């Protein structure tokens, strides 16, 4: 069951976009008439929450009168996690970069200024906060955590604050509800918005990670590089630290914009702007969506310059890289890449991944995903990748996990076998199959054998989820 709650001043628009919307058929509607009192939106929402009969378990949809769903979304409700918050568009922090995830259509109320906003992502992708146009929360979660909207944030930032409170107090995560929808308003940033920013800063003096809004460069909180709370440095920014932070952002600012550009500003003036192929482009969405970026990769590599070995269009990292591949011709891999991502990633350098045409110590990092297992002699390959990385640089690898891929029926590749191959035993067949089958500990053992400095790893990678991640620092 779905209950749609809206604070309404324009009933003509509300009836057209929300109540009479065929995709909301069967829902219970709770329009809160705000034409005379003009109360803050959270006041109306909280009044509903205070008076609701929680013996009835329902999904609450808090949406604006100018928000329109454009597909059958009620069938997806049984798939959702009742212990999470959901919204169609939100902000994820990847290191110093803020990315608006969840793609929606946006326009003025008269339909002018139409554009697409946000980066398409899979259902359930985790973000820090949502925009206030729509948020879904289950009644059982509201009752269990006593969730309420802050009435001191009457028209701006009340949803962002709810997301912050839910995570910081109850570890409730916010996730993207990937649906086709339209917001018939761009909104305005007025003085009350900036008052709300300060209100949240004062209300949450100690935050475990970074939070941001979809509409401007505001950030709150702490943590190391915007990483997840379990890896974050607890504590908040002092006033002096915030001043230094804002001064640094004014002098040098780098981010990935919601429309998919890497943007660098110095003293507020744009000096570099580069479009990432595919990211955020209208019409780009394929049925299954792109694989999301890796937060761990952004944590270590954002702002650096590197090479990616065997990059794929549907599995991009959205970092500053050259794509190195053994051929620019069509292969079985590129055909599959086009099927999954509706495009091919440009090959910048044609070279074998274990014989790179670069001098020693020239790149900030080498990154790859589902590549190392294709090399007959991975020891040689790792030596080659580390050769071109500068001192202090990184090797970032995502490798398929035996138990989460089609390799699960095959035996693991042991260290002694790799050592024999590297010594010249056996013959490299020259094909591109999976020569190596590993679990996380196997690669960690190989790295220890080679004396590589592993500074981080994930048993389940944060990109696709069927592999594991190893981060090496030179």
C-alpha positions as CSV (number, residue, x, y, z in Angstrom):
1,X,0.0,0.0,0.0
2,X,1.2,3.5,-0.8
3,X,0.2,6.8,0.9
4,X,1.1,9.9,-1.1
5,X,1.5,13.0,1.1
6,X,1.8,16.5,-0.4
7,X,1.7,20.0,1.0
8,X,-0.4,21.8,-1.6
9,X,-0.9,25.4,-2.7
10,X,-1.6,24.9,-6.4
11,X,-4.4,22.3,-6.5
12,X,-4.7,22.4,-10.3
13,X,-1.1,21.3,-10.7
14,X,-1.4,18.8,-7.8
15,X,-4.5,17.1,-9.3
16,X,-2.9,16.9,-12.7
17,X,0.5,15.7,-11.8
18,X,-0.1,13.7,-8.6
19,X,-3.7,12.8,-7.8
20,X,-4.9,12.0,-11.3
21,X,-1.6,10.4,-12.4
22,X,-2.5,6.9,-13.6
23,X,0.8,5.6,-12.2
24,X,-0.5,6.5,-8.7
25,X,-3.7,4.6,-9.2
26,X,-4.8,2.8,-6.1
27,X,-2.7,4.9,-3.7
28,X,-4.2,6.8,-0.7
29,X,-3.8,10.6,-1.1
30,X,-3.2,13.0,1.7
31,X,-3.2,16.6,0.3
32,X,-2.4,19.2,3.0
33,X,-4.1,22.5,2.1
34,X,-1.4,25.2,2.6
35,X,-3.1,28.0,0.7
36,X,-4.0,30.2,3.7
37,X,-1.5,29.3,6.4
38,X,1.6,28.9,4.2
39,X,3.2,26.8,6.9
40,X,6.5,25.1,6.4
41,X,6.4,21.8,4.5
42,X,7.7,19.8,7.5
43,X,4.9,21.0,9.7
44,X,2.3,19.4,7.4
45,X,4.4,16.2,6.9
46,X,4.9,15.8,10.7
47,X,1.2,16.4,11.4
48,X,0.5,13.4,9.1
49,X,3.2,11.3,10.8
50,X,1.9,12.2,14.3
51,X,-1.7,11.2,13.5
52,X,-1.1,8.1,11.4
53,X,-2.3,4.7,12.6
54,X,0.9,2.6,12.5
55,X,-1.0,-0.7,12.7
56,X,-1.3,-0.2,9.0
57,X,2.0,-0.9,7.2
58,X,2.5,1.4,4.2
59,X,5.0,3.1,2.1
60,X,4.9,6.9,2.6
61,X,5.6,9.1,-0.4
62,X,6.3,12.7,0.5
63,X,6.3,14.6,-2.7
64,X,5.8,18.1,-4.0
65,X,2.7,19.1,-5.9
66,X,4.9,19.7,-9.0
67,X,6.6,16.2,-9.0
68,X,5.3,13.7,-11.6
69,X,6.0,10.0,-11.8
70,X,6.2,8.8,-15.4
71,X,6.2,5.0,-15.1
72,X,4.6,2.2,-13.1
73,X,6.5,2.4,-9.9
74,X,4.2,0.7,-7.4
75,X,5.2,-2.8,-8.7
76,X,8.7,-2.0,-7.5
77,X,7.7,-1.3,-3.9
78,X,7.9,-5.0,-2.8
79,X,11.6,-5.0,-3.9
80,X,12.6,-2.1,-1.6
81,X,14.3,-2.4,1.7
82,X,11.9,-1.2,4.4
83,X,14.8,-0.2,6.6
84,X,16.2,2.3,4.0
85,X,15.1,5.7,2.7
86,X,14.5,6.2,-1.0
87,X,14.4,9.1,-3.4
88,X,14.7,9.6,-7.2
89,X,17.7,11.9,-7.1
90,X,20.4,12.4,-4.5
91,X,24.0,13.2,-3.8
92,X,26.9,10.8,-3.4
93,X,30.4,11.9,-2.3
94,X,33.3,10.3,-4.1
95,X,36.4,11.7,-2.4
96,X,36.3,15.5,-3.1
97,X,33.9,15.0,-6.0
98,X,30.1,15.4,-5.6
99,X,28.0,13.4,-8.0
100,X,24.2,13.8,-8.4
101,X,22.9,10.3,-8.9
102,X,19.5,9.3,-10.2
103,X,18.4,10.8,-13.5
104,X,15.2,13.0,-13.7
105,X,13.6,15.4,-16.1
106,X,13.5,19.0,-14.9
107,X,11.7,22.1,-16.3
108,X,9.9,25.3,-15.2
109,X,6.3,25.1,-14.3
110,X,5.3,26.2,-17.8
111,X,7.4,23.5,-19.4
112,X,10.2,25.8,-20.5
113,X,13.9,25.2,-19.8
114,X,13.5,21.4,-20.1
115,X,16.6,19.4,-19.3
116,X,17.8,16.1,-17.9
117,X,19.5,16.2,-14.5
118,X,21.7,13.7,-12.7
119,X,23.6,10.5,-13.6
120,X,21.7,7.3,-14.3
121,X,22.4,4.5,-11.8
122,X,21.0,1.2,-10.6
123,X,18.1,0.8,-8.2
124,X,19.3,1.0,-4.6
125,X,22.5,2.8,-5.3
126,X,23.6,4.4,-2.0
127,X,23.7,8.2,-1.6
128,X,24.2,10.6,1.3
129,X,21.1,12.8,0.8
130,X,18.1,13.4,-1.5
131,X,16.6,16.5,-3.0
132,X,13.3,17.5,-1.3
133,X,11.0,16.9,-4.3
134,X,10.3,13.3,-3.3
135,X,11.3,10.9,-0.6
136,X,9.9,7.4,0.3
137,X,10.0,5.9,3.7
138,X,8.2,2.9,5.2
139,X,5.8,3.3,8.1
140,X,7.6,0.6,10.2
141,X,10.9,2.6,9.9
142,X,9.2,5.8,10.9
143,X,7.7,4.2,13.9
144,X,10.9,2.3,14.9
145,X,13.2,5.3,14.6
146,X,10.7,8.1,15.4
147,X,11.7,9.9,12.2
148,X,10.4,13.4,11.9
149,X,11.2,16.4,9.6
150,X,12.9,19.5,11.2
151,X,10.2,22.2,11.3
152,X,13.0,24.9,11.6
153,X,13.8,24.1,8.0
154,X,10.4,25.2,6.6
155,X,11.0,25.1,2.8
156,X,14.6,24.0,2.1
157,X,16.9,21.2,3.2
158,X,14.4,19.4,5.4
159,X,14.9,16.1,3.4
160,X,18.7,16.5,3.5
161,X,18.5,16.9,7.3
162,X,16.2,13.8,7.6
163,X,18.8,11.7,5.7
164,X,21.6,13.0,7.9
165,X,19.6,12.3,11.1
166,X,18.5,8.8,9.9
167,X,22.1,7.8,9.2
168,X,23.9,9.4,12.1
169,X,21.5,8.3,14.7
170,X,20.2,5.0,13.4
171,X,22.6,4.1,10.5
172,X,19.6,4.1,8.1
173,X,20.9,4.4,4.6
174,X,19.6,6.5,1.7
175,X,19.2,4.8,-1.7
176,X,18.2,5.8,-5.2
177,X,14.7,4.8,-6.4
178,X,15.6,4.6,-10.1
179,X,12.4,5.7,-11.8
180,X,11.4,7.9,-14.7
181,X,10.0,11.2,-13.3
182,X,9.8,14.9,-13.8
183,X,10.1,17.9,-11.5
184,X,8.2,20.9,-12.8
185,X,10.4,23.4,-10.9
186,X,14.0,24.4,-10.6
187,X,13.5,26.2,-7.3
188,X,15.4,29.2,-6.1
189,X,18.3,29.7,-3.6
190,X,17.2,32.4,-1.3
191,X,18.3,33.7,2.1
192,X,16.3,31.0,3.9
193,X,18.5,28.4,2.1
194,X,21.7,29.8,3.6
195,X,20.0,30.1,7.0
196,X,19.1,26.4,6.6
197,X,22.7,25.5,5.8
198,X,23.9,27.1,9.1
199,X,21.0,25.4,11.0
200,X,22.2,22.0,9.8
201,X,25.8,22.9,10.6
202,X,24.9,23.9,14.2
203,X,22.5,21.0,14.6
204,X,25.0,18.4,13.7
205,X,28.4,19.5,15.2
206,X,29.8,16.0,14.9
207,X,29.2,14.0,11.7
208,X,30.9,10.8,10.7
209,X,31.1,11.6,6.9
210,X,30.6,14.3,4.3
211,X,27.1,15.3,3.2
212,X,26.0,17.7,0.4
213,X,23.0,19.0,-1.4
214,X,22.0,18.6,-5.0
215,X,21.6,22.3,-5.7
216,X,25.0,24.0,-4.9
217,X,28.4,23.5,-3.4
218,X,27.3,23.2,0.3
219,X,28.9,20.5,2.3
220,X,28.6,19.5,5.9
221,X,30.5,17.1,8.2
222,X,33.7,15.4,8.4
223,X,35.4,12.1,7.6
224,X,38.4,11.3,5.5
225,X,37.8,12.2,1.9
226,X,34.1,11.6,2.1
227,X,34.5,7.9,2.7
228,X,32.0,5.7,4.4
229,X,31.4,6.2,8.2
230,X,33.1,2.9,9.1
231,X,36.3,4.2,7.5
232,X,35.9,7.8,8.4
233,X,37.7,9.9,11.0
234,X,35.0,10.9,13.4
235,X,34.5,14.5,14.4
236,X,33.3,17.7,12.8
237,X,35.0,20.7,11.3
238,X,35.8,23.6,13.6
239,X,35.0,27.1,12.4
240,X,38.7,27.6,11.6
241,X,38.9,24.3,9.7
242,X,35.7,25.2,7.7
243,X,37.3,28.6,6.8
244,X,40.4,26.9,5.6
245,X,38.3,24.3,3.7
246,X,36.3,27.0,2.0
247,X,39.5,29.0,1.2
248,X,41.1,26.0,-0.4
249,X,37.9,25.3,-2.4
250,X,38.0,28.9,-3.7
251,X,41.7,28.8,-4.7
252,X,41.4,25.4,-6.3
253,X,38.2,23.5,-6.9
254,X,37.9,20.2,-8.7
255,X,34.7,18.2,-9.1
256,X,32.6,16.0,-11.4
257,X,29.5,17.9,-12.3
258,X,26.0,16.5,-12.4
259,X,26.0,16.8,-16.2
260,X,29.2,14.7,-16.4
261,X,32.1,17.1,-16.7
262,X,35.3,17.2,-14.8
263,X,35.6,20.8,-13.8
264,X,38.5,22.7,-12.3
265,X,38.2,26.2,-11.0
266,X,41.0,28.5,-9.7
267,X,39.9,31.5,-7.7
268,X,36.3,30.8,-8.9
269,X,37.3,30.9,-12.6
270,X,36.9,27.7,-14.7
271,X,40.2,26.7,-16.2
272,X,39.5,23.1,-17.3
273,X,36.4,21.4,-18.4
274,X,36.3,17.9,-19.9
275,X,33.3,15.8,-20.8
276,X,33.4,12.2,-19.7
277,X,32.0,9.9,-22.4
278,X,28.4,8.9,-21.6
279,X,28.2,10.2,-18.1
280,X,24.9,12.0,-17.6
281,X,24.1,12.3,-21.3
282,X,20.4,12.4,-22.1
283,X,19.2,9.2,-23.6
284,X,22.1,7.3,-22.3
285,X,20.3,5.0,-20.0
286,X,20.2,1.3,-21.0
287,X,17.7,-1.1,-19.4
288,X,20.1,-2.4,-16.7
289,X,21.9,0.9,-16.2
290,X,25.6,1.6,-16.0
291,X,27.7,0.1,-13.2
292,X,28.2,2.8,-10.6
293,X,31.6,4.5,-10.0
294,X,33.8,3.1,-7.2
295,X,33.9,5.2,-4.0
296,X,37.2,3.6,-3.0
297,X,38.7,4.6,-6.4
298,X,37.6,8.2,-6.0
299,X,38.9,8.2,-2.4
300,X,42.5,7.5,-3.6
301,X,42.6,8.6,-7.2
302,X,40.3,11.6,-7.8
303,X,42.3,14.5,-9.0
304,X,45.2,12.3,-10.2
305,X,46.3,11.4,-13.7
306,X,46.6,7.7,-14.7
307,X,46.0,4.9,-17.2
308,X,43.3,2.3,-17.2
309,X,44.1,-1.1,-18.7
310,X,41.2,-2.5,-20.7
311,X,38.6,0.1,-19.9
312,X,34.9,-0.6,-20.7
313,X,32.1,1.9,-21.6
314,X,29.6,0.3,-19.3
315,X,32.0,0.0,-16.4
316,X,33.8,3.3,-16.3
317,X,35.6,4.8,-13.3
318,X,35.1,8.4,-14.4
319,X,38.7,9.3,-13.5
320,X,41.3,11.2,-15.5
321,X,42.8,8.3,-17.5
322,X,44.0,7.2,-20.8
323,X,42.5,3.9,-21.9
324,X,45.1,1.3,-22.9
325,X,44.0,-1.8,-24.8
326,X,45.7,-4.5,-26.8
327,X,43.7,-3.5,-29.9
328,X,41.3,-0.8,-31.2
329,X,39.6,-3.3,-33.5
330,X,36.3,-4.9,-32.8
331,X,36.6,-7.9,-30.5
332,X,34.3,-10.2,-28.6
333,X,34.9,-7.9,-25.6
334,X,34.0,-4.7,-27.5
335,X,30.9,-6.3,-28.9
336,X,29.7,-7.3,-25.4
337,X,30.7,-3.8,-24.2
338,X,28.4,-2.2,-26.8
339,X,25.5,-4.5,-25.8
340,X,25.8,-3.6,-22.2
341,X,26.6,0.1,-22.4
342,X,25.3,1.2,-25.8
343,X,28.7,2.4,-26.8
344,X,32.5,1.7,-26.8
345,X,35.1,3.5,-24.7
346,X,37.7,5.1,-26.9
347,X,41.1,3.3,-27.0
348,X,43.8,6.0,-26.4
349,X,46.9,3.8,-26.5
350,X,47.1,0.4,-28.3
351,X,49.5,-1.8,-26.4
352,X,49.6,-5.1,-24.5
353,X,48.8,-4.6,-20.8
354,X,52.0,-6.4,-19.8
355,X,54.3,-4.4,-22.1
356,X,53.4,-0.7,-21.8
357,X,55.0,2.0,-24.0
358,X,55.7,4.3,-21.2
359,X,58.8,5.4,-19.3
360,X,59.4,4.4,-15.6
361,X,57.6,6.4,-12.8
362,X,55.4,8.6,-15.1
363,X,51.8,7.9,-14.0
364,X,50.0,8.7,-10.7
365,X,48.1,5.4,-10.9
366,X,47.2,2.4,-13.0
367,X,43.7,1.1,-12.6
368,X,41.8,-1.8,-14.1
369,X,38.7,-4.0,-13.5
370,X,38.4,-7.7,-14.4
371,X,41.7,-7.6,-16.3
372,X,44.6,-9.3,-14.4
373,X,43.0,-12.8,-14.6
374,X,43.4,-12.7,-18.4
375,X,47.3,-12.6,-18.2
376,X,49.2,-15.9,-18.4
377,X,52.0,-14.4,-16.2
378,X,50.4,-12.0,-13.7
379,X,53.7,-11.6,-11.9
380,X,55.2,-10.1,-15.0
381,X,52.1,-7.9,-15.5
382,X,52.1,-6.6,-11.9
383,X,55.8,-5.7,-12.2
384,X,55.0,-3.8,-15.5
385,X,52.2,-1.9,-13.9
386,X,54.2,-0.9,-10.9
387,X,57.1,0.1,-13.2
388,X,55.1,3.0,-14.8
389,X,53.6,4.2,-11.5
390,X,55.5,7.1,-9.8
391,X,56.8,6.7,-6.2
392,X,53.8,7.4,-4.0
393,X,51.4,6.5,-6.8
394,X,48.8,3.7,-6.8
395,X,47.8,0.4,-8.4
396,X,44.1,-0.1,-8.1
397,X,42.7,-3.5,-9.2
398,X,39.2,-5.1,-9.2
399,X,39.5,-8.8,-9.8
400,X,36.7,-11.4,-10.2
401,X,36.1,-13.5,-7.1
402,X,35.9,-17.2,-7.8
403,X,32.8,-17.7,-5.7
404,X,30.8,-14.8,-7.4
405,X,31.5,-15.5,-11.1
406,X,31.3,-18.3,-13.6
407,X,34.8,-19.4,-12.4
408,X,33.3,-20.9,-9.2
409,X,33.5,-24.4,-10.6
410,X,37.2,-24.1,-11.4
411,X,40.1,-24.7,-9.0
412,X,41.9,-21.7,-7.6
413,X,45.2,-20.7,-9.1
414,X,47.9,-21.2,-6.4
415,X,51.0,-19.0,-5.9
416,X,53.4,-21.8,-6.7
417,X,51.9,-22.2,-10.1
418,X,52.3,-18.5,-10.8
419,X,55.9,-18.7,-9.8
420,X,56.5,-21.6,-12.2
421,X,54.8,-19.7,-15.1
422,X,56.9,-16.7,-14.4
423,X,60.0,-18.9,-14.4
424,X,59.1,-20.0,-17.9
425,X,57.3,-23.3,-17.4
426,X,54.4,-23.9,-19.6
427,X,53.4,-22.0,-22.8
428,X,51.3,-18.9,-23.0
429,X,48.5,-19.8,-25.5
430,X,48.1,-16.2,-26.5
431,X,44.4,-16.1,-26.0
432,X,42.4,-13.8,-23.6
433,X,40.5,-16.3,-21.4
434,X,40.6,-16.4,-17.6
435,X,44.0,-18.0,-16.9
436,X,43.7,-17.3,-13.2
437,X,41.0,-18.0,-10.6
438,X,41.3,-16.3,-7.2
439,X,39.7,-15.3,-4.0
440,X,40.8,-12.2,-2.1
441,X,43.4,-14.0,0.0
442,X,45.1,-15.4,-3.0
443,X,45.9,-12.0,-4.4
444,X,47.0,-10.7,-1.0
445,X,49.3,-13.6,-0.8
446,X,50.7,-12.8,-4.2
447,X,51.2,-9.2,-3.3
448,X,53.1,-10.2,-0.1
449,X,55.3,-12.5,-2.2
450,X,56.2,-9.6,-4.5
451,X,56.7,-7.1,-1.7
452,X,53.8,-4.9,-2.8
453,X,52.5,-2.4,-0.3
454,X,48.7,-3.1,0.0
455,X,47.1,-0.2,1.7
456,X,43.5,-1.1,1.3
457,X,41.3,-3.9,0.0
458,X,37.6,-5.0,-0.2
459,X,36.5,-8.6,-0.2
460,X,33.4,-7.4,-2.2
461,X,34.2,-4.6,-4.6
462,X,32.0,-1.4,-4.4
463,X,31.5,-1.2,-8.1
464,X,29.9,-4.3,-9.6
465,X,30.1,-6.6,-6.5
466,X,31.2,-9.8,-8.2
467,X,34.9,-9.2,-7.5
468,X,37.3,-7.9,-4.9
469,X,39.5,-4.8,-4.7
470,X,43.2,-4.5,-4.1
471,X,44.9,-1.1,-3.6
472,X,48.7,-0.9,-3.7
473,X,50.9,2.1,-3.0
474,X,54.3,2.4,-4.5
